Amino acid sequence: MKPLNRQTASVETNYPVKVLQFGEGNFLRGFVDWIIDTLNEKAGFNGSVKIIQPIERGIVHLLNQQEGLYHVLLNGIQGGKETQETRLITCVSGALNPYDDYTAFLQLAENKDLEFIISNTTEAGIAFEEADQNMETLPSSFPGKLTSLLYHRFTHFKGAADKGLAIIPCELIEKNGEALRQAVLQYVKHWGLPQAFSTWIEESNSFCNTLVDRIVPGFPKENIQEIQQELGYEDNLVVKAEPFHLWVIEAPEAVKAAFPTEKANLQVKFVQNLTPYRSRKVRILNGAHTAMVPVAYLQGLRTVREAVEDPQTGAFIREAVFEEIIPTLDLPEEELHQFAKDVIERFQNPFIRHELISIALNSISKYKVRVLPSVLEYKKRKEQLPEQLLKALAALILFYRGEWQGERIPLNDSAEILSFFEQAWQKEVPAETVKTVLSNTDFWDQDLTQVEGLADKVTAQVALLLQSEQENLKLA
């Protein structure tokens, strides 16, 4: 089998480096680089990506062995039909480990063609580290590395306003662009850098808040030999992903013009306010996941796809999303319905086995953030409580009992939360357990027993579920 490189694959692209990318993981390669590769083909972007390894150990050596080439395999359902697509990614011009060559890393800032910096260094990556005392050696944090790179660019181009960059972080934290800018400015102060540099950071660079959405399972090790045979190359960097993709970027018009995704018909939205889109994703996609888990698990289902395709649980999920979550959101109804339909299709993806128990991690905090806002907003707008979302809360309380129909549930949460539920389920009657859980302000930031009718509905649902459990045990 042939090794994968530009000679064996007959790839001759020679675009200037327009993008520096901090992070070489599966998500960026299966999402951002896939988008940029599509832009080169369909929108005349004519730019390449230089990848920076953000931590000391990584895979830049593999990327350089394959001269930046690798395949992205898209497998999923679109329009109700299974779809598969393979793309050879050619936009990556190479990769650099700054821990091996700090000088070469800084010299990347001297590139006059550079326009964008994109990152995904995990949610913990955007953080200030006081231990980074100066720029004489490579800073340990990503914002520290970025500050040293930007300062080198500032000094090299003598503070030219037109040499600022669009900085687009993809880390999964709220207002990630603002958080990164604040960390950079903290380093400017920490290192005693000139006020003129601070002004240049603020006025000549765009730190963009973003929302990213694509499931990227990554390297398909379970059948990689079969895939390599089909590709005809020994590709050790194959990335598997779903077809769905969405990138919402809060950015000025100049950034949108420089990144012409509309010409390539890509699902990239440039907006002035990201908040409605974040609410849509958290409430519909993440909220449906969180509401689904305990209900489906207590029904004996174990994967997302099984849950959606089960007649009873599937109907529960659809009613929760379309009848109870969507009415609480403020984007156009048609847009919300289309997003929800896409979410249901994604849940049905036969190429991804998504275990319910893995989603169940920290379900109490997830319910508070992802589902409870829909419950309270629904009551505010409709003057009644949402039946399905409260059924999910009842199932969640039973789920945290840690046992169902004589079988142990492998709960995964903090020791404090697990201990709380162990004690709560020692109450004499389930109604007292429900009251104890709902009144825990550490869980919900409020006493839910004070929401009119909520405790009664949840208690009734718990009673129904317990009755179902006893009937099933008798039949067993």
Buried (B, 14 or more C-beta within 10 A) or exposed (E): EEBBBBEBBEBEEEBEBBBBBBBBBBBBBBBBBBBBBBBBEBBEBBBBBBBBBBBEEBBBEEBBBBBBBBBBBBBBBBEEEEEEEEBBBBBBBBBBBBBEEBEEBBBBBEBEEBBBBBBBBBEEBBBBBEEBEEBEEBBEBBBBBBBBBBBBBBEBBEBEEEBBBBBBBBBEBEBBBBBBBBBBBBBBEBBEBEEEBBEBBBEBBBBBBBBBBBBBBBBBEEEBEEBBEEBEBBBBBBBBBBBBBBBBBBBEEEBBEBBBBEEBEBBBBBBEEBBBBBBBBBBBBBBBBBBBBBBBBBBEBBBBBBBBBBEEBBEBBBBBBBBBBBBBBEEEEEEBEEBBBBBBBBBBBEBBEBEBBEBBEBBBBBBBBBBBBBBBBBBEEEEEBBBBBBBBBBBBBBBBBBEBEEEEBEBEBEEEBEEBBEEBBEBEEBBBBBBBBBBBEEBBEBEBBEBEEBBBBBBBBBBEBBEEBEEEEEEE
